[in-house]
Every structure is written in structure tokens, then in C-alpha cells.
Amino acid sequence: MEFAALSRLTNKPVYEKIAHRAMESIWQHRNKVSNLVGNVINVNTGRWVRQDAGVGAGIDSYYEYCLKSYILLGDVSYWDRFQKHYGGIMRYIKQGAALVDVYLGNPHQRAKHFMDALLAFWPGLQVLTGDVEHAVSTHHMLFHVMRQHKFIPEAFTVDFRVHWAQHPLRPEFIESTYFLYKATRDSHYRKVGEEIIDSLQKYARVPCGFAAVHDIRTLAHEDRLDSFVLAETFKYLYLLYTDDHELPFDINSFLFTTEAHLLPLSLSRFQYTPEDIVKGSFNDMVDQSCVKDTAGRICDNLGSAFGGMVQVAVGLRDALSKSLQRERITKAHCRSEKPQLKERLKPEETDLGNADHINILADMGVLVKEMKDGRMQFTHDATRAASKRHSEQGILFMQELVQRVKMQQQEGTQMPVYVEILFPAEYKRSFMAGPAIFGPSLLDDSSLSFRSVHCFTKICILCLRVACVIGNIKVADPPEACGSLENGQTLRGHVALIRRGSCTFIEKVINVQSVGAAAAVIVDNRPAEPGQLPFAMSSDVPSEVSIPSVFCLQTDGDLLWSYVVENEVVRVRLSGDAKERDVRS
């Protein structure tokens, strides 16, 4: 939208042409059966790096711009695409009141057992399509989550428990609240806004303004205020309580970008034809006819078409509230009765994408948390179990899980690799590191394969065996190696030292590989838990990596980092062999 607006206001089609090509490419790479797109795509190969499909983080703006590009630019192809995407979303991703991520190639299977806060923009987008009924439903579910936790957590489970407790004062839920008020003129949505403001004032207000909430359970703050809080969160709150006639301009003549900037709808009267784009000429003032879908929606997206929707919204919310109340009563009754499980759930039978399995584990006092690095953390808390019998079953589950992991490790899974400092001699030492399931293996394994276990699914990747890599190690610039490298010549032929963060492991390795690095050592960016061991790095695109890489914990990595900074030459050996070396685990 922004590049198209730039083209139409400057009479230079090139900006819109290139942005259109990017949108076209994503559309072509959608799953042709489900009409869904994945979460992360490799811009060089067009392959999906992450196969999970949803409407939240990583995907939200694409769907938003499919619809809004039609509204702003008058290009009917965007409306046709959005309709196909919307059908897939409502068929596979919307499950009851929830919007869950599914696998791109198997949309009937959940990819996650939690939802993320960024999907809260979706009801607002549904308003623009004219699907107010579903917008009311999704918004009410999110309002229920907010009331339960004071804020909408960054991620929450399908039964509304906190999965990731951070809240950086995001605008998406307020954005949807504003659009629903515009559509229905229902005073309920201004009351929702009042509760949001109360939470902000009570829990996020600090002497110098407002601070992000690090954990909504403890209400601890972070020393940060993201720009979107001012640009979007407060803007939508202001507009929620400002009638259109009080504004100095006609807001219904503008469309919000994904960052809440306003672009004039009059741009739709300026339309390029394909021939114009090729020739680089501008076809001025081509009026676009209004396009309606089979339900007669889309033409009037910003107000008048939804007059009289107040009673509809009230009726929908009442029904949803009763449904949620019945669900809460049922769960409370079940917990108070402390029912016995018909059959004990075993680790090998557990499906972490199955909400029923997650609830069964919760009754046994077993809590499951997905770490930021993709690993699953299991914790048993007897005080959270539904009964003593449930707690005993939870302990047995954990014992079997530990035994299962030990057996997998004995079979060769998750085998560690090692980093040895060879020079300077006074720094000589070794430490354990995690391998990568992509690229050549450093493991001394005659089968030429490395097996990694994630949850309960075994992933087998055939790798080339590399006995070891010996070379000088150099810090990447920028250290996270998530884009163009400033010191590509320095890294050529050497081992690249990289800091974790901002992009995926495989992206970092591919970036240093592209400038000729011989290997990569990635250092964790957060302190290790007591007794934590380095884990294996995974990816869905192993074929693109031709250099070995390892992952080390922060303590070891920071020490190595300091050596490299202090010395012009630091030589290391990366291998899967720990013989005759002082290796700390």
C-alpha cells in the first residue's frame, strides 16, 4: 500500500510494480489446496521456512494488505485473492471461538496449542470485509482473555491460560475495538476501551509515561516503550472516543495502513493498467466500480452499511458470554469432582497440538511450555493436579518421559559436539556445544546421519560427515548476522562467531556461508538454566547449508567472545570428538 501510494502520488510506477511482484509471489506460493500461506518464506528460493499457517505473527500484514490493497487501489485481483484466503482461514484456522495455527500441508492438524496476541487485529479486518458477526465473536473471545489476565498476553492457550506472559502494550485489540464501534455504534465497545485504559493507567503507567509489562502475572515492567504504543495504541484509543465530526478531516475518506498511518481512498481513482506499468506511464483518474461478494459486502466498509448492527452485536455477545460461562462452570465442576482418568496418558501417545491432551496433562499437574527456541519444557507441580491420584499419574508420566529421552540419547539422538580453543595456548580449553540438523555434521558417526528428537517426533536428516573444522574465529558484523554483513571479506575462510537473536539459526548460517565463512558458532543471548545443556538447532530447509555450525550456551560463548575481541588471532577446532580434552558439561 505504501509503495503503491508513493507511485501514484509521484507518477513513478516502479515502486508499485516491485511491491506488487512481492505480493504476487506470496500468492503463487500459497498452498493450492487450503489457500493458506506459511509463516516464514525464504526470499531466495520461495520455500516456506516455517510451515505453520495462522493469522497472527508473521502472517497478519499479508492478509491485511490483500484486502486493503483492493480497497485503496481498486485492483479486483486482490479482492479475489483475499476471498480465497478468507475461505481457507474460516475453514481450517477458525476452530470455535479460537484462531489456531495449522500445518500448511495438513491444515486439519494443529501446529500449536496456543494463539498469539497479534491475531487480535483480525476482528477489525473482518469488519472491513462486512463479516461483522464473526468479528464480534472473535473480539468477544479476546475480551474474555483480557478480562481474565488484565492484558492480552503475548501468547495464550486455547483454554485461555497464559503461554507467554509479556505484554508490550500492543494496539491490535484496541484497533479491532475501534472498528467494531465504527461498524455497530454499540456503546459496549467504548466500555471495552475504558477497561483497557484502566489497565494501562493502573499497571503500565510509570513516572515518565508508560512501560511495557514484562509479565502480566507479576505486573513487572520492562524499561521500554515501543513506537507503536504512540503511533497506534493511543491513536486508536483516541479515535474510539472521538466522533467523526470532531475530527479536522473526514476520516472515512482514508484507510489505515498496518502501522495506523492514513492513506487517502481517492488513490483508488488512479489506476495503472499492466501496459502502463510496463511502459512506465500513468493512467489518470480511472474510476473503479464497486465490487460485491455474494453476500453483498465490501462496498461501504467504513460505517453506513453497518447501521443498525447494535442489536445483532448485543445478541451475539450475550450468546457467547453464556457459552463461555457454561464452559467455565463445566471445568470448575469437573475439577471439583476430581474425576479419574479413564486411561492414563503416556508420553508416546501425547499430541501437543491436541487441546484435550494438554488439559489431561494439566489435570495431572504436568505443565507444558514452548520455549522461544522451539523446545518443549515439561514441569510437574503436584499442587496444580486435580487430585492426589492425578498427581501420581503425572509423576509416572514424567518418569516415563525422562526414561524415553535417555533411551533416545543412548540411541545417538541429540549427541553433543565440542568447541576447542587451540590458540593462544593460555586460553586452551574445550566446552560442549549443540549440533545442527542442517548442513554437514560434525558428529563422528559412520552412518552419516544425525537424528534429532523434537517433542515425540523423530526427524532424520542425511548429512555429510565432517571430521572437524579448524580455523581462526572472527566476530560477524553485525553480530546477529541477520542481513548484509559489513565484514564479509574478514569472515571468508574463517569460523564466524554469531550472536543469537532477530532471525532463525539457518538464516544466520546461510548469511555467513554466502560470504565464504568455513563454519559458524552461534552464542545464546540469554543465561542458561541450571543444568541446561546445549540443544540441537533445527530448520525445515536443510539442503541450502554447506558449512557446519554449532550452538553454545551464553557462559561459554561470552568467554570465547571476549577472547576473540581481545586477541587478533584465536584458533578453534569444532568436532564431535571429546577424547583427551578437558570438556565441561
Stockholm file with secondary structure:
# STOCKHOLM 1.0

chainA/1-585         MEFAALSRLTNKPVYEKIAHRAMESIWQHRNKVSNLVGNVINVNTGRWVRQDAGVGAGIDSYYEYCLKSYILLGDVSYWDRFQKHYGGIMRYIKQGAALVDVYLGNPHQRAKHFMDALLAFWPGLQVLTGDVEHAVSTHHMLFHVMRQHKFIPEAFTVDFRVHWAQHPLRPEFIESTYFLYKATRDSHYRKVGEEIIDSLQKYARVPCGFAAVHDIRTLAHEDRLDSFVLAETFKYLYLLYTDDHELPFDINSFLFTTEAHLLPLSLSRFQYTPEDIVKGSFNDMVDQSCVKDTAGRICDNLGSAFGGMVQVAVGLRDALSKSLQRERITKAHCRSEKPQLKERLKPEETDLGNADHINILADMGVLVKEMKDGRMQFTHDATRAASKRHSEQGILFMQELVQRVKMQQQEGTQMPVYVEILFPAEYKRSFMAGPAIFGPSLLDDSSLSFRSVHCFTKICILCLRVACVIGNIKVADPPEACGSLENGQTLRGHVALIRRGSCTFIEKVINVQSVGAAAAVIVDNRPAEPGQLPFAMSSDVPSEVSIPSVFCLQTDGDLLWSYVVENEVVRVRLSGDAKERDVRS
#=GR chainA/1-585 SS CHHHHHHHHHTCTHHHHHHHHHHHHHHHTSCTTTCCCCSEECTTTCCEEECEECSSTTTHHHHHHHHHHHHHHCCHHHHHHHHHHHHHIIIIIEETTEECCEESSCTTSBSCSEEEGGGGGHHHHHHHHTCHHHHHHHHHHHHHHHHHHSSCCSEEETTSCEEECCBCCCSHHHHHHHHHHHHHCCTHHHHHHHHHHHHIIIIIEETTEECCEEETTTTEECSCCCHHIIIIIHHHHHHHTSCGGGSSSCGGGEEECTTSCEEEGGGGGSCCCHHHHHHTCCCCCCCCCCCCCTTSCSSSCSSGGGTTCHHHHHHHHHHHHHHHHHHHHHHHHHHHHCCCCSSCCCGGGCCTTCHHHHHHHHHTTEEEEECTTSCEEEEECGGGSSSHHHHHHHHHHHHHHHHHHHHHHHTTTTCCEEEEEEESGGGCEEEEEBCBSSSSBCSCCTTCEEEEEETTEEEEEECCBCCEEEEEEEECSSTTCCSCCTTHHHHTTSEEEEECCSSCHHHHHHHHHHTTCSEEEEECSSCCCTTCCCCCBCCSCGGGCCSCEEEECHHHHHHHHHHHHHCSCCEEEEESCCTTSCEEC
#=GC SS_cons         CHHHHHHHHHTCTHHHHHHHHHHHHHHHTSCTTTCCCCSEECTTTCCEEECEECSSTTTHHHHHHHHHHHHHHCCHHHHHHHHHHHHHIIIIIEETTEECCEESSCTTSBSCSEEEGGGGGHHHHHHHHTCHHHHHHHHHHHHHHHHHHSSCCSEEETTSCEEECCBCCCSHHHHHHHHHHHHHCCTHHHHHHHHHHHHIIIIIEETTEECCEEETTTTEECSCCCHHIIIIIHHHHHHHTSCGGGSSSCGGGEEECTTSCEEEGGGGGSCCCHHHHHHTCCCCCCCCCCCCCTTSCSSSCSSGGGTTCHHHHHHHHHHHHHHHHHHHHHHHHHHHHCCCCSSCCCGGGCCTTCHHHHHHHHHTTEEEEECTTSCEEEEECGGGSSSHHHHHHHHHHHHHHHHHHHHHHHTTTTCCEEEEEEESGGGCEEEEEBCBSSSSBCSCCTTCEEEEEETTEEEEEECCBCCEEEEEEEECSSTTCCSCCTTHHHHTTSEEEEECCSSCHHHHHHHHHHTTCSEEEEECSSCCCTTCCCCCBCCSCGGGCCSCEEEECHHHHHHHHHHHHHCSCCEEEEESCCTTSCEEC
//
